[in-house]
Amino acid sequence: MTTAKIAITIDQNTLTRLDLLVKSNFFPNRSRAIQEAVAEKLERIEKTRLPRECAKLNPEFEQDMAEEGFETEIDENQRPFF
């Protein structure tokens, strides 16, 4: 995987806490800690996206659409084959 170098601004308290984790060998360096934090946050956001989008759906409309599809399938299956 290729990587890109970026510059970030971070508050001093967060940086101090991050440096303590690096110093205690929880992470090998700041970059790795930030990479893992961002990746973890993105995964959490992506997991909540589907439920959030589903909540926007209108259940009655979706049910009507599903039933309409079944009616079409039933009509097609009842046609005689020649």
Protein Blocks (a to p, Z undefined) as FASTA:
>chain_A
ZZddddddddfklmmmmmmmmmnomafbfklmmmmmmmmmmmmmmmmmmmmmmmmpcfkl
mmmmmmmmmmmmmmmmmpccZZ
